[in-house]
Amino acid sequence: MNNKIKTVTADVTKSEIFHFGMLGVAQCIMFQLWNGQMMYFYTDIFMLAPMFISGMFLVARVWDGVNDPMIGLVIERTRTKYGRFKNAMLFAPLPLAIALVLNFTVPSLGKTGNMIYAVVTYILFGMIYTTIDVSYFSLPTVMTDKPEKRATMFGIGRLCTGMTTTIAGILIIPCVTMLGKGDMKKGYFLTAIVFGVVSCVLYLLNVRQVHERSIVDKPKFNFGTTMKAIGKNKPLLMVMIFGFVLQLVSVGKSSLNMYYATYNLGNVQLVAIVGLAGVPGMLLGSAVAPALIKKFEAKYVAVGLNIMFFLDSLFLFFFENNAVALFINNLFFLFYVGAGMVIVSTMTAETIEYAELKIGQRNEGFITSTQTFISKLAVAIANSSVLALIAALGYIPNQTQAEGTLKAFFYMESIIPGIIGILACIPMLIYPLTKKEYAKITEELKARRGESAE
């Protein structure tokens, strides 16, 4: 079997890019509810011990370390009449919606039974979500082989996922309050049903409107060989580190918002208002990132973003428990997240061609699965760190918190994420691919494919 690119139809259209973006909307509707609310739901509604939740998150991520790359390999080597990466978006949304509802259900199985139930349903959602996330962010690599159009698609995709994440975050608490009518447990359960149904409908309406074109025949590599290839892919490793730090601070601040708004600012409804304040930042960051990448080296754009985020965190540090300062902070923070995620996706796609030329393995699905894995790893570490800290500080759900706990919430909301974010400059400065080097790689690949086609 050779590696010849098979051109199926003309290049990607504007209509397809729109539907690709809408698939991102469908994906993030369910993910934001799960990602942004599970920690608070487990501590304050499910009433699980923080240290148990922390351990559960870490166990789930250990499993992901094995499971996510394997799912990536299976996806990229499974071809049906729909292609390679559309399959998951056709068949996985309904199971994912069911898993979402199960996650926001509190059973009556006794203490041990409920703990087992939480572990199983949490890991189940993560596994199903991986199949969709890997497939979605692999699609641009087979819809077009033009770098500028891929960057546009990743920009649109990240814009849509980022905006959906923000808007869903704004709507969650009002939905829970309205549907639950004072019963938070019922509210979360019904909100999960609503979000799951809306997401499935959007998948159904959009997935058949995108088409795979550039498909590389896959030689049969085993798992061990592929893992070694990833280890040799230095550009990918640097992008993974940057993406991990980006996700770590994003998840940490998002998860902490519920606690900070509830206990420091005294109003849980401020979560929605703070989220709304960040919408323009997310929109602008996702929109301008492709233009910045086109004009400057992507790695230097990433460095500039990290410095900006540190200054933004420093600003909030001087305004303790101030809602207006938090709104301003969130505006710049979500600009950082929106632009940063576009950069991660674009640079990850570049490492696919690097691997094909330098290592002899393309592995779109496997490489894309690294984004999913580091995202979930960041969720686990961020949430576990928060949970371990609040447990050590004596956090008591639904009660007035001690002064030391409130101080810790403030530091974790302000300066600590900025310090962590500035460390992400290091892998970006090490990242070896430049525009000139990448252009050379693509030309060599075109020449190689042309020779194999003759």
C-alpha positions in Angstrom: 0.0 0.0 0.0 1.4 3.4 -1.0 1.0 6.8 0.5 -0.5 8.5 -2.6 -2.9 11.3 -1.9 -6.3 10.6 -3.6 -8.0 13.9 -4.7 -11.7 13.3 -4.4 -13.3 16.6 -5.4 -12.6 20.3 -5.8 -11.1 22.2 -2.8 -13.1 23.0 0.3 -15.9 25.5 -0.1 -17.1 28.4 2.1 -20.3 26.5 2.8 -18.3 23.5 4.1 -16.2 25.8 6.3 -19.5 27.1 7.8 -20.8 23.6 8.5 -17.4 22.6 9.9 -17.7 25.5 12.4 -21.3 24.4 13.3 -20.0 21.0 14.1 -17.7 22.7 16.6 -20.7 24.4 18.1 -22.4 21.0 18.5 -19.4 19.5 20.1 -18.8 22.2 22.7 -22.4 22.5 23.9 -22.1 19.2 25.7 -18.4 19.5 26.5 -18.7 22.8 28.3 -21.5 21.6 30.6 -19.4 18.6 31.5 -16.0 20.3 31.6 -17.1 23.4 33.3 -19.6 22.1 35.9 -18.6 18.5 36.9 -16.3 19.6 39.7 -18.8 21.9 41.3 -21.6 19.3 40.7 -19.6 16.6 42.4 -18.7 18.7 45.5 -21.9 20.6 46.1 -24.7 18.5 44.5 -23.4 14.9 44.4 -21.7 15.6 47.7 -18.5 13.6 47.0 -15.4 14.2 49.0 -12.9 16.5 47.3 -10.0 14.1 47.7 -12.0 11.3 46.1 -13.0 13.5 43.2 -9.3 14.5 42.8 -8.3 10.8 42.7 -11.0 10.0 40.2 -9.9 12.7 37.8 -6.3 11.4 38.0 -7.3 7.8 37.4 -9.4 8.9 34.4 -6.4 10.7 32.9 -4.1 7.7 33.4 -6.6 5.7 31.4 -6.8 8.4 28.8 -3.0 8.2 28.4 -3.6 4.7 26.9 -7.0 5.1 25.5 -6.8 8.4 23.6 -3.9 7.5 21.3 -5.4 4.1 20.6 -8.7 5.7 19.6 -6.8 8.1 17.3 -5.1 5.1 15.6 -8.4 3.3 15.2 -10.1 6.3 13.7 -7.4 7.1 11.1 -7.3 3.5 10.0 -11.1 3.0 9.7 -12.6 3.9 6.4 -16.3 3.7 5.4 -18.3 5.2 2.6 -18.4 8.4 4.7 -14.6 8.7 5.0 -12.3 8.4 8.0 -13.2 11.2 10.3 -16.9 11.8 9.7 -17.9 8.4 11.2 -17.6 9.4 14.8 -19.7 12.6 14.2 -22.4 10.5 12.6 -22.7 7.8 15.2 -21.2 9.0 18.5 -23.3 12.1 19.4 -26.3 10.2 20.8 -24.2 7.9 23.1 -22.3 11.1 24.2 -25.6 12.8 25.1 -26.8 9.8 27.1 -23.4 9.7 28.9 -23.8 13.5 29.7 -27.2 12.9 31.3 -25.8 10.0 33.3 -23.0 12.3 34.6 -25.6 14.7 35.9 -27.7 12.1 37.6 -27.4 11.4 41.3 -28.4 7.8 42.0 -29.4 6.3 45.3 -26.9 3.4 45.4 -25.3 4.1 48.8 -22.0 5.8 49.4 -19.8 3.2 47.7 -22.3 2.6 44.9 -22.5 6.3 44.1 -18.7 6.6 44.1 -18.4 3.7 41.6 -21.2 5.2 39.5 -19.4 8.5 39.3 -16.2 7.0 38.2 -17.8 4.8 35.5 -20.0 7.6 34.0 -17.2 10.1 34.1 -14.7 7.9 32.2 -17.5 6.8 29.8 -18.2 10.4 28.7 -14.5 11.0 28.3 -14.0 8.0 26.0 -16.9 8.8 23.8 -15.9 12.5 23.6 -12.4 11.5 22.5 -13.7 9.9 19.3 -15.6 13.0 18.3 -12.9 15.5 19.3 -10.1 13.7 17.5 -12.3 13.3 14.4 -13.3 17.0 14.4 -9.9 18.5 14.6 -8.5 15.9 12.1 -11.1 16.9 9.4 -9.2 20.0 8.1 -6.2 17.8 7.3 -8.3 15.7 4.8 -10.6 18.4 3.6 -7.8 20.5 2.1 -4.0 20.3 1.7 -3.6 24.1 1.5 -2.0 25.5 4.7 -3.8 28.8 4.5 -7.2 27.2 4.2 -6.4 24.8 7.0 -5.5 27.8 9.2 -8.8 29.4 8.2 -10.7 26.3 9.1 -8.9 25.9 12.4 -9.6 29.6 13.1 -13.3 29.2 12.3 -13.4 25.9 14.3 -11.7 27.5 17.4 -13.9 30.6 17.0 -17.0 28.5 17.0 -15.9 26.2 19.8 -14.6 29.1 21.9 -17.7 31.2 21.4 -19.9 28.2 22.2 -17.9 27.4 25.3 -18.3 31.0 26.5 -22.0 31.3 25.6 -22.8 27.9 27.1 -21.0 28.9 30.2 -23.2 32.0 30.4 -26.4 30.0 29.9 -25.7 27.0 32.2 -26.5 28.5 35.6 -29.7 30.4 34.4 -30.8 27.2 32.8 -30.2 25.1 35.9 -32.0 27.7 38.0 -35.0 28.0 35.7 -35.4 24.3 35.0 -34.8 23.2 38.5 -37.0 25.9 40.1 -34.8 25.9 43.2 -33.7 22.3 43.0 -30.2 22.3 41.7 -30.0 18.6 41.3 -33.1 18.5 39.1 -31.9 21.6 37.3 -28.6 20.1 36.3 -30.3 16.9 35.2 -32.8 18.7 32.9 -30.1 21.0 31.6 -28.0 18.0 30.5 -31.0 16.7 28.6 -31.6 20.0 26.8 -27.9 20.5 26.0 -27.7 16.9 24.7 -30.7 17.2 22.4 -29.6 20.5 20.9 -26.1 19.1 20.3 -27.4 16.0 18.5 -29.7 18.0 16.3 -26.8 20.3 15.2 -24.7 17.3 14.4 -27.4 15.8 12.3 -27.9 19.0 10.3 -24.2 19.7 9.6 -22.1 16.5 9.4 -23.3 15.5 5.9 -22.4 18.9 4.5 -18.6 18.5 4.9 -16.5 16.2 2.7 -13.1 14.5 3.0 -10.8 14.9 0.0 -7.1 14.3 0.6 -6.9 10.8 2.0 -3.5 9.1 2.5 -3.4 5.3 2.4 -2.1 4.0 5.7 0.6 1.4 6.0 0.2 -0.9 8.9 2.2 0.5 11.8 1.9 -1.0 15.2 1.1 1.0 18.3 4.6 0.8 19.7 6.2 2.0 16.5 3.8 4.9 16.3 4.5 5.9 19.9 8.2 6.0 19.1 7.5 8.2 16.1 5.6 10.7 18.3 8.6 10.8 20.6 10.8 11.8 17.7 8.4 14.5 16.6 10.0 17.5 18.4 7.7 20.1 17.0 4.7 18.2 18.2 6.1 17.7 21.7 6.7 21.5 22.0 3.1 22.2 20.8 1.8 19.7 23.3 3.5 21.4 26.2 2.2 24.9 25.1 -1.3 23.5 24.6 -1.2 21.8 28.0 -0.3 25.0 29.8 -2.9 26.9 27.8 -5.6 24.4 28.8 -4.4 24.2 32.4 -4.9 27.8 33.1 -8.1 27.9 31.0 -9.7 25.0 32.9 -8.4 26.1 36.2 -9.9 29.6 36.0 -13.2 28.3 34.5 -13.6 25.7 37.2 -12.7 28.2 39.9 -15.2 30.8 38.7 -18.1 29.0 40.4 -16.4 29.1 43.8 -14.9 32.6 43.4 -18.3 34.1 42.4 -20.2 32.2 45.0 -17.9 32.7 48.0 -15.7 35.7 47.3 -18.1 37.9 45.4 -21.2 36.5 47.0 -23.3 35.9 43.9 -23.2 32.8 41.8 -25.1 34.6 39.0 -21.9 36.6 38.3 -20.5 33.5 36.6 -22.8 34.3 33.7 -22.0 38.0 33.6 -18.3 37.3 33.8 -18.7 34.9 30.9 -20.6 37.5 28.9 -17.8 40.0 29.5 -15.3 37.6 27.8 -17.4 37.0 24.6 -15.8 39.9 22.7 -12.3 38.7 23.7 -12.9 35.2 22.6 -14.4 36.4 19.3 -11.6 38.8 18.6 -8.8 36.4 19.6 -10.1 33.5 17.4 -10.7 35.9 14.5 -7.4 37.7 14.5 -5.2 34.7 15.2 -5.1 33.4 11.6 -4.0 36.9 10.4 -1.3 37.1 13.0 0.0 33.7 12.1 0.0 34.7 8.4 2.1 37.8 9.1 4.4 36.5 11.9 5.9 33.3 13.0 3.3 31.4 15.0 5.6 30.7 17.9 6.4 34.4 18.4 2.7 35.2 18.4 2.3 32.5 21.1 5.0 34.1 23.2 3.4 37.5 22.9 0.0 36.1 24.0 1.6 34.5 27.1 3.2 37.8 28.1 -0.1 39.6 27.6 -1.9 37.0 29.8 0.6 37.5 32.6 0.1 41.2 32.6 -3.7 40.6 32.6 -3.3 38.3 35.6 -1.1 40.9 37.4 -3.8 43.5 36.8 -6.5 41.4 38.6 -4.0 40.7 41.4 -4.2 44.4 42.4 -8.0 44.4 42.6 -9.0 41.7 45.1 -12.6 40.6 45.0 -13.6 43.3 42.6 -16.3 42.2 40.1 -15.5 45.0 37.5 -11.7 44.0 37.5 -12.7 40.4 37.0 -14.8 41.3 34.0 -11.9 43.2 32.4 -9.5 40.3 33.3 -11.9 37.8 31.6 -12.1 39.9 28.5 -8.3 39.7 27.9 -8.1 36.1 29.2 -10.5 34.8 26.7 -8.7 36.7 23.9 -5.6 34.7 25.0 -7.5 31.4 25.0 -9.3 32.0 21.7 -6.1 33.0 19.9 -4.0 30.4 21.6 -6.2 27.5 20.7 -6.1 28.5 17.0 -2.3 28.5 17.2 -2.2 25.1 18.8 -4.4 23.6 16.1 -2.5 25.2 13.3 0.9 24.2 14.6 -0.3 20.6 15.4 -1.4 20.3 11.7 2.1 21.4 10.6 3.6 18.6 12.6 1.7 16.1 10.6 3.6 17.0 7.4 6.8 17.1 9.4 6.2 13.6 10.7 5.4 12.3 7.2 8.6 13.7 5.7 11.1 13.2 8.6 9.8 10.0 10.2 7.8 8.4 7.5 4.4 8.3 9.3 1.6 10.8 8.8 -0.9 9.6 11.5 -3.4 12.5 11.4 -5.8 10.9 13.9 -3.0 9.9 16.3 -1.4 13.3 16.3 -4.7 15.1 16.7 -5.5 12.8 19.6 -2.6 14.4 21.5 -4.7 17.6 21.7 -7.6 15.7 23.2 -5.3 14.0 25.7 -3.5 17.1 26.9 -6.9 18.9 27.2 -8.3 16.2 29.4 -5.0 15.9 31.3 -5.1 19.6 32.0 -8.7 19.2 33.2 -7.6 16.5 35.6 -4.6 18.3 37.0 -6.2 21.7 37.2 -9.3 20.4 39.0 -7.4 17.9 41.2 -5.1 20.7 42.3 -8.0 23.0 43.2 -9.8 20.2 45.0 -6.7 19.1 46.9 -6.1 22.7 48.0 -9.6 23.5 49.1 -9.8 20.2 51.0 -6.5 21.1 52.8 -7.9 24.6 53.6 -11.1 23.1 55.1 -13.6 24.0 52.4 -17.2 23.2 53.4 -19.8 23.2 50.6 -22.7 25.8 50.9 -21.2 27.5 54.0 -19.3 30.7 54.6 -15.7 30.0 54.0 -12.7 30.8 56.1 -10.5 33.8 55.3 -7.6 31.6 54.2 -9.9 29.7 51.8 -11.1 32.9 50.2 -7.5 34.2 49.9 -6.6 31.0 48.1 -9.5 31.3 45.7 -8.4 34.8 44.9 -4.7 33.8 44.2 -5.8 30.9 42.0 -8.1 33.2 40.1 -5.5 36.0 39.6 -1.7 35.7 39.7 -1.1 32.0 39.8 -2.5 31.3 36.3 -0.4 34.2 34.9 2.8 32.7 36.4 2.0 29.3 35.0 1.1 30.8 31.6 4.4 32.6 31.2 6.2 29.3 31.4 4.6 28.3 28.1 7.0 30.8 26.4 9.8 28.2 26.8 8.5 25.4 24.5 7.4 28.0 21.9 11.0 29.5 21.8 12.3 25.9 21.3 9.7 25.0 18.6 11.9 24.4 15.5 9.5 24.9 12.5 9.5 28.2 10.7 7.4 29.3 7.8 10.4 28.8 5.5 11.1 25.3 6.9 7.4 24.2 6.6 7.2 25.5 3.0 10.2 23.4 2.2 8.6 20.3 3.8 5.4 20.7 1.8 7.3 21.1 -1.4 9.4 17.9 -0.8 6.2 16.0 0.0 4.5 17.2 -3.2 7.6 16.1 -5.1 7.6 12.7 -3.4 4.0 12.1 -4.0 4.4 13.1 -7.6 7.2 10.6 -8.1 5.1 7.8 -6.5 2.1 8.6 -8.8 4.2 8.2 -11.9 
